[in-house]
């Protein structure tokens, strides 16, 4: 789907719905938190939110999810990699 927001949004929305259900069942699941953080971060990278305040909230929530995933599972390499990229962007 590349970076086209019109193509990215349905996949992100679908993924967020799925991971939301997973987190209801297991709120401390590091894999689910990593996935939600990645989906939110990708949304920020692609620019799905035009409103600056909502865009900032999207980035903050992505960072919080990824950081929480690494706190729960310190060897969560994918979350660390995404955080590294996120920190570099900010």
One Martini backbone bead per residue (centre of mass of N, CA, C, O) as a GRO file, in nm:
protein
   90
    1UNK     BB    1   0.050   0.067  -0.006
    2UNK     BB    2   0.253   0.239   0.109
    3UNK     BB    3   0.182   0.607   0.161
    4UNK     BB    4  -0.123   0.588   0.115
    5UNK     BB    5  -0.375   0.677   0.318
    6UNK     BB    6  -0.616   0.533   0.170
    7UNK     BB    7  -0.468   0.247   0.198
    8UNK     BB    8  -0.380   0.236   0.501
    9UNK     BB    9  -0.627   0.283   0.690
   10UNK     BB   10  -0.781   0.006   0.672
   11UNK     BB   11  -0.546  -0.161   0.795
   12UNK     BB   12  -0.517  -0.013   1.058
   13UNK     BB   13  -0.806  -0.038   1.159
   14UNK     BB   14  -0.810  -0.346   1.159
   15UNK     BB   15  -0.568  -0.388   1.348
   16UNK     BB   16  -0.681  -0.228   1.591
   17UNK     BB   17  -0.924  -0.407   1.636
   18UNK     BB   18  -0.773  -0.671   1.690
   19UNK     BB   19  -0.584  -0.568   1.921
   20UNK     BB   20  -0.809  -0.479   2.108
   21UNK     BB   21  -0.914  -0.765   2.164
   22UNK     BB   22  -0.651  -0.877   2.279
   23UNK     BB   23  -0.627  -0.665   2.520
   24UNK     BB   24  -0.879  -0.757   2.668
   25UNK     BB   25  -0.759  -1.047   2.730
   26UNK     BB   26  -0.438  -0.912   2.730
   27UNK     BB   27  -0.306  -0.623   2.859
   28UNK     BB   28   0.014  -0.757   2.887
   29UNK     BB   29   0.077  -0.798   2.584
   30UNK     BB   30   0.358  -0.736   2.409
   31UNK     BB   31   0.272  -0.797   2.119
   32UNK     BB   32   0.019  -0.618   2.113
   33UNK     BB   33   0.159  -0.354   2.190
   34UNK     BB   34   0.351  -0.350   1.955
   35UNK     BB   35   0.141  -0.347   1.732
   36UNK     BB   36  -0.006  -0.089   1.817
   37UNK     BB   37   0.242   0.090   1.805
   38UNK     BB   38   0.304   0.043   1.505
   39UNK     BB   39   0.034   0.140   1.388
   40UNK     BB   40   0.056   0.426   1.505
   41UNK     BB   41   0.329   0.499   1.385
   42UNK     BB   42   0.258   0.460   1.088
   43UNK     BB   43   0.037   0.670   1.090
   44UNK     BB   44   0.232   0.901   1.145
   45UNK     BB   45   0.427   0.864   0.906
   46UNK     BB   46   0.190   0.895   0.686
   47UNK     BB   47  -0.040   1.104   0.788
   48UNK     BB   48  -0.345   1.042   0.895
   49UNK     BB   49  -0.319   1.303   1.068
   50UNK     BB   50  -0.391   1.646   1.030
   51UNK     BB   51  -0.412   1.708   1.318
   52UNK     BB   52  -0.174   1.807   1.537
   53UNK     BB   53  -0.287   1.694   1.806
   54UNK     BB   54  -0.358   1.408   1.703
   55UNK     BB   55  -0.077   1.343   1.597
   56UNK     BB   56   0.067   1.361   1.872
   57UNK     BB   57  -0.108   1.147   2.015
   58UNK     BB   58  -0.024   0.916   1.831
   59UNK     BB   59   0.275   0.919   1.903
   60UNK     BB   60   0.246   0.890   2.212
   61UNK     BB   61   0.094   0.616   2.203
   62UNK     BB   62   0.311   0.459   2.059
   63UNK     BB   63   0.534   0.497   2.265
   64UNK     BB   64   0.384   0.374   2.507
   65UNK     BB   65   0.345   0.091   2.391
   66UNK     BB   66   0.644   0.025   2.335
   67UNK     BB   67   0.748   0.072   2.621
   68UNK     BB   68   0.563  -0.136   2.757
   69UNK     BB   69   0.664  -0.382   2.605
   70UNK     BB   70   0.963  -0.354   2.718
   71UNK     BB   71   0.885  -0.385   3.017
   72UNK     BB   72   0.756  -0.667   2.998
   73UNK     BB   73   0.970  -0.735   2.740
   74UNK     BB   74   1.303  -0.679   2.714
   75UNK     BB   75   1.323  -0.880   2.436
   76UNK     BB   76   1.157  -0.683   2.241
   77UNK     BB   77   1.294  -0.616   1.950
   78UNK     BB   78   1.075  -0.473   1.780
   79UNK     BB   79   1.015  -0.247   1.982
   80UNK     BB   80   1.303  -0.135   1.990
   81UNK     BB   81   1.321  -0.065   1.691
   82UNK     BB   82   1.084   0.132   1.683
   83UNK     BB   83   1.188   0.320   1.902
   84UNK     BB   84   1.444   0.404   1.760
   85UNK     BB   85   1.301   0.539   1.525
   86UNK     BB   86   1.124   0.731   1.686
   87UNK     BB   87   1.346   0.881   1.837
   88UNK     BB   88   1.485   0.983   1.575
   89UNK     BB   89   1.231   1.158   1.485
   90UNK     BB   90   1.225   1.324   1.783
   0.00000   0.00000   0.00000
